[in-house]
Amino acid sequence: VGFDREHANGYLMLGDSRWASLEVGKDYDLDVEFDNVAPWHGTARAIAMRKSTVLMLTFTDAMVLDEMMHKQAMTVHYNGKVVAALNLSGSYLAVSELLNCQSKVEEVRSSKGSTEHDPFSAPPKPSNDPFKQ
């Protein structure tokens, strides 16, 4: 699970080495169910990730993260068939840390232009110009 700042959304990535028939660039309609609550419907795209092909499902509704934090299990369905059943124990702390990390990233990005947060920036070069301010 993560954030895509460029597209202003979140995403879930799912993969399994047994899903060898996934085709990079192809879309797959999925239902994601948290506990036994009505499922979320979405279209995932198969993408290449290193030597694997995984599904990336994007979302804009923050309730997806809320459900992930507060529910016990996540079940993913494709064509009415369960393709993944995940235990979400520990997800509250994990998603909380993800949100905290994202908040820190946004803090740094909002101070862009400032070298205060960049330990690798070069110090300003001294000038021989007495009129330079």
C-alpha positions as a LaTeX table, in Angstrom:
\begin{tabular}{lrrr}
\hline
Residue & $x$ (\AA) & $y$ (\AA) & $z$ (\AA) \\
\hline
Val1 & 0.00 & 0.00 & 0.00 \\
Gly2 & 1.32 & 3.47 & $-0.76$ \\
Phe3 & 0.73 & 6.93 & $-2.16$ \\
Asp4 & 1.24 & 8.34 & $-5.64$ \\
Arg5 & 1.67 & 12.08 & $-5.22$ \\
Glu6 & 1.87 & 12.68 & $-8.97$ \\
His7 & $-1.62$ & 11.24 & $-9.51$ \\
Ala8 & $-3.03$ & 12.22 & $-6.08$ \\
Asn9 & $-4.15$ & 8.74 & $-5.12$ \\
Gly10 & $-3.28$ & 5.72 & $-3.07$ \\
Tyr11 & $-2.57$ & 2.23 & $-4.31$ \\
Leu12 & $-2.59$ & $-1.40$ & $-3.27$ \\
Met13 & $-0.11$ & $-3.73$ & $-4.92$ \\
Leu14 & $-0.76$ & $-7.45$ & $-4.95$ \\
Gly15 & 1.35 & $-10.21$ & $-6.35$ \\
Asp16 & 1.81 & $-13.94$ & $-6.24$ \\
Ser17 & 4.37 & $-16.04$ & $-8.09$ \\
Arg18 & 1.53 & $-18.37$ & $-9.14$ \\
Trp19 & $-0.14$ & $-15.58$ & $-11.13$ \\
Ala20 & 2.05 & $-16.24$ & $-14.16$ \\
Ser21 & $-0.76$ & $-15.46$ & $-16.64$ \\
Leu22 & $-0.92$ & $-11.75$ & $-15.68$ \\
Glu23 & $-0.15$ & $-9.57$ & $-18.69$ \\
Val24 & 1.71 & $-6.31$ & $-18.19$ \\
Gly25 & $-0.55$ & $-3.40$ & $-19.17$ \\
Lys26 & $-3.77$ & $-5.42$ & $-18.97$ \\
Asp27 & $-6.57$ & $-4.36$ & $-16.61$ \\
Tyr28 & $-8.25$ & $-6.73$ & $-14.16$ \\
Asp29 & $-11.54$ & $-5.97$ & $-12.37$ \\
Leu30 & $-11.22$ & $-6.79$ & $-8.67$ \\
Asp31 & $-13.44$ & $-6.73$ & $-5.60$ \\
Val32 & $-11.66$ & $-6.04$ & $-2.31$ \\
Glu33 & $-13.55$ & $-7.02$ & 0.81 \\
Phe34 & $-12.57$ & $-6.04$ & 4.35 \\
Asp35 & $-14.00$ & $-8.53$ & 6.85 \\
Asn36 & $-17.49$ & $-9.25$ & 5.52 \\
Val37 & $-18.40$ & $-5.68$ & 4.60 \\
Ala38 & $-19.62$ & $-4.82$ & 1.08 \\
Pro39 & $-16.58$ & $-4.99$ & $-1.23$ \\
Trp40 & $-14.80$ & $-2.15$ & $-2.96$ \\
His41 & $-14.78$ & $-2.49$ & $-6.75$ \\
Gly42 & $-11.79$ & $-1.37$ & $-8.77$ \\
Thr43 & $-9.70$ & $-1.98$ & $-11.81$ \\
Ala44 & $-6.13$ & $-3.09$ & $-11.21$ \\
Arg45 & $-3.43$ & $-2.86$ & $-13.85$ \\
Ala46 & $-0.74$ & $-5.49$ & $-14.22$ \\
Ile47 & 2.69 & $-3.87$ & $-14.01$ \\
Ala48 & 6.25 & $-5.18$ & $-14.18$ \\
Met49 & 8.13 & $-5.04$ & $-10.91$ \\
Arg50 & 11.64 & $-6.37$ & $-11.17$ \\
Lys51 & 11.26 & $-9.95$ & $-12.37$ \\
Ser52 & 7.59 & $-10.21$ & $-11.39$ \\
Thr53 & 4.26 & $-8.99$ & $-12.67$ \\
Val54 & 1.97 & $-7.57$ & $-9.97$ \\
Leu55 & $-1.43$ & $-5.93$ & $-9.82$ \\
Met56 & $-1.67$ & $-2.26$ & $-8.88$ \\
Leu57 & $-5.10$ & $-1.08$ & $-7.77$ \\
Thr58 & $-5.41$ & 2.68 & $-7.28$ \\
Phe59 & $-7.93$ & 4.43 & $-5.05$ \\
Thr60 & $-8.85$ & 7.99 & $-4.10$ \\
Asp61 & $-11.19$ & 7.20 & $-1.19$ \\
Ala62 & $-9.32$ & 7.40 & 2.13 \\
Met63 & $-11.88$ & 4.99 & 3.58 \\
Val64 & $-9.91$ & 2.16 & 1.96 \\
Leu65 & $-7.04$ & 2.90 & 4.36 \\
Asp66 & $-9.46$ & 3.30 & 7.25 \\
Glu67 & $-10.94$ & $-0.12$ & 6.58 \\
Met68 & $-7.49$ & $-1.63$ & 6.20 \\
Met69 & $-6.56$ & $-0.22$ & 9.60 \\
His70 & $-9.69$ & $-1.31$ & 11.45 \\
Lys71 & $-10.63$ & $-4.65$ & 9.90 \\
Gln72 & $-9.17$ & $-8.09$ & 10.53 \\
Ala73 & $-8.98$ & $-9.54$ & 7.03 \\
Met74 & $-8.84$ & $-8.49$ & 3.38 \\
Thr75 & $-10.12$ & $-10.78$ & 0.65 \\
Val76 & $-9.55$ & $-10.04$ & $-3.04$ \\
His77 & $-11.90$ & $-11.51$ & $-5.65$ \\
Tyr78 & $-11.43$ & $-11.80$ & $-9.41$ \\
Asn79 & $-14.32$ & $-13.10$ & $-11.52$ \\
Gly80 & $-16.11$ & $-14.17$ & $-8.33$ \\
Lys81 & $-13.14$ & $-16.26$ & $-7.20$ \\
Val82 & $-10.96$ & $-15.55$ & $-4.14$ \\
Val83 & $-7.42$ & $-14.81$ & $-5.36$ \\
Ala84 & $-5.98$ & $-13.48$ & $-2.10$ \\
Ala85 & $-7.00$ & $-13.70$ & 1.56 \\
Leu86 & $-4.82$ & $-11.64$ & 3.86 \\
Asn87 & $-4.74$ & $-11.34$ & 7.63 \\
Leu88 & $-4.62$ & $-7.67$ & 8.61 \\
Ser89 & $-3.31$ & $-8.06$ & 12.15 \\
Gly90 & $-0.85$ & $-5.25$ & 12.75 \\
Ser91 & $-2.29$ & $-3.20$ & 9.90 \\
Tyr92 & $-3.38$ & $-0.37$ & 12.22 \\
Leu93 & 0.22 & 0.34 & 13.25 \\
Ala94 & 1.55 & $-0.26$ & 9.75 \\
Val95 & $-0.87$ & 2.14 & 8.05 \\
Ser96 & $-0.36$ & 4.68 & 10.87 \\
Glu97 & 3.38 & 4.60 & 10.16 \\
Leu98 & 2.73 & 4.90 & 6.42 \\
Leu99 & 0.60 & 8.01 & 7.05 \\
Asn100 & 3.26 & 9.43 & 9.40 \\
Cys101 & 5.98 & 8.80 & 6.81 \\
Gln102 & 3.88 & 10.44 & 4.08 \\
Ser103 & 3.32 & 13.44 & 6.34 \\
Lys104 & 7.10 & 13.81 & 6.82 \\
Val105 & 7.65 & 13.51 & 3.06 \\
Glu106 & 5.10 & 16.29 & 2.47 \\
Glu107 & 6.82 & 18.44 & 5.12 \\
Val108 & 10.14 & 18.14 & 3.32 \\
Arg109 & 8.57 & 18.72 & $-0.10$ \\
Ser110 & 6.79 & 21.85 & 1.14 \\
Ser111 & 10.14 & 23.27 & 2.24 \\
Lys112 & 11.61 & 22.61 & $-1.22$ \\
Gly113 & 14.19 & 25.19 & $-2.10$ \\
Ser114 & 15.48 & 25.15 & 1.44 \\
Thr115 & 18.75 & 23.30 & 1.97 \\
Glu116 & 17.94 & 22.99 & 5.66 \\
His117 & 16.66 & 19.42 & 5.20 \\
Asp118 & 19.22 & 18.35 & 2.58 \\
Pro119 & 22.43 & 17.08 & 4.15 \\
Phe120 & 23.92 & 16.55 & 0.68 \\
Ser121 & 23.48 & 20.09 & $-0.63$ \\
Ala122 & 26.65 & 22.02 & $-1.31$ \\
Pro123 & 27.33 & 24.97 & 0.97 \\
Pro124 & 27.09 & 28.36 & $-0.74$ \\
Lys125 & 30.31 & 29.36 & $-2.47$ \\
Pro126 & 32.00 & 32.47 & $-1.11$ \\
Ser127 & 31.86 & 35.45 & $-3.39$ \\
Asn128 & 34.56 & 38.01 & $-4.08$ \\
Asp129 & 31.85 & 40.52 & $-4.97$ \\
Pro130 & 31.52 & 42.96 & $-2.04$ \\
Phe131 & 28.21 & 44.26 & $-3.44$ \\
Lys132 & 26.53 & 40.83 & $-3.64$ \\
Gln133 & 23.88 & 40.38 & $-0.98$ \\
\hline
\end{tabular}
